[in-house]
């Protein structure tokens, strides 16, 4: 049972599936056919829904706090005394497709932390476009959605999850087109925004797929995510089966340039200082398989 806890200034409608909306781009419809399913066959999905696994990533900071298990299709981000880490896709994606990932939130009391999955034209840019899922650490059932246009946000909506986000993997997806945005959790539409008539604000810039874990204690004097204490550290947020559009992206040359600039594989092989992180990841993975 879903509960919307806050209605933003922009109209938000948890409406019918996109297949019932003839105004949505064809690419967006195709991407939604199977990417939103919580369990799917990856090979079949790659052929049918216009997406593919995200095979390579860039790590923007603290690569020793991130482990990218390519063969397993998993990314594990740790938050501890080193801080957290942020990863992103090598390529920017265009409107008309969908991105998705299965996410397991960190265990324990994660007060103060923000862990997330989002699209952004460039993190930190004053004129960025962004569409996001954000988990609020003081409450494992609190999920915030939002979108920004040219740096302006203020479209937050808080949703009440019908589960504890750290209990296991759940699938989160964003479908973004020229006329509509949908946020989905385990195949269910939790929010839908439709573009109004006229030249109103709408996210149109090509965007990277990002994810991070960071201490948000200072936001709104701790009222947003709570205050970080770290008594259950290390905290590990795990991402599995991350999927991105196959063709709706910037030119390959741009992706190669980004890879060289930002050390795309920095998080693929944790160094000796990441012993705690690696051990915790192995333990968590083993527990999940049992």
C-alpha angles and dihedrals in degrees: 000000000000124000125192106213100184132024114211126219091259116075112260122191126185088208136165125301117289091249087073093054113078092190094070119100117261091238091056092051092051093049091053097051094090111349091087096058111109091223122031141149106260096210093051091045092054090055099042113031103046094247137107136193116277099244103175133035142184119229111215098193143354096021090178088067093058132071120193110196099192097180091054093041092236137131120195120194119193128202116198138116089324093058121238136294139238127215131185142179119269092232135053118234129220129226115276102062143070139242126201145171139179106238133192113194120223118276124239131033103332097177111159096022128114117200119179156156119224149150118237134170088220125341111242096014114136091226099039125146113218141176117189156180113205127184115210110221100215091063122037090200096053118100124175126202124192144152133209131204119199090342096311117119127158094131097109122153123184118212130193110228116219089223143039104267091218096055094084145317119314126178121245122186138178120201112192128184142154092271107027146021123207129190114200134187118194090344094308121118107235096173138010127187122191125199112247126225119283131023097315123154114289133158106255106147119108107262140205120225109242139181132178147157116225143157108261096173092122095058112105090348092295096307094114102057103357126246121306117239103159097214092140098041137174094066116192124196112193128204122194135182095007109191132195136177115282100216109011098091143099120276118295091241090065091051092052091050091051091049093056094045099048103034096245095197097046092112098043097087114034114216128229093276090065096067094119092048094048094047092049092048092051091048092049092047091050092050091050092053095051 
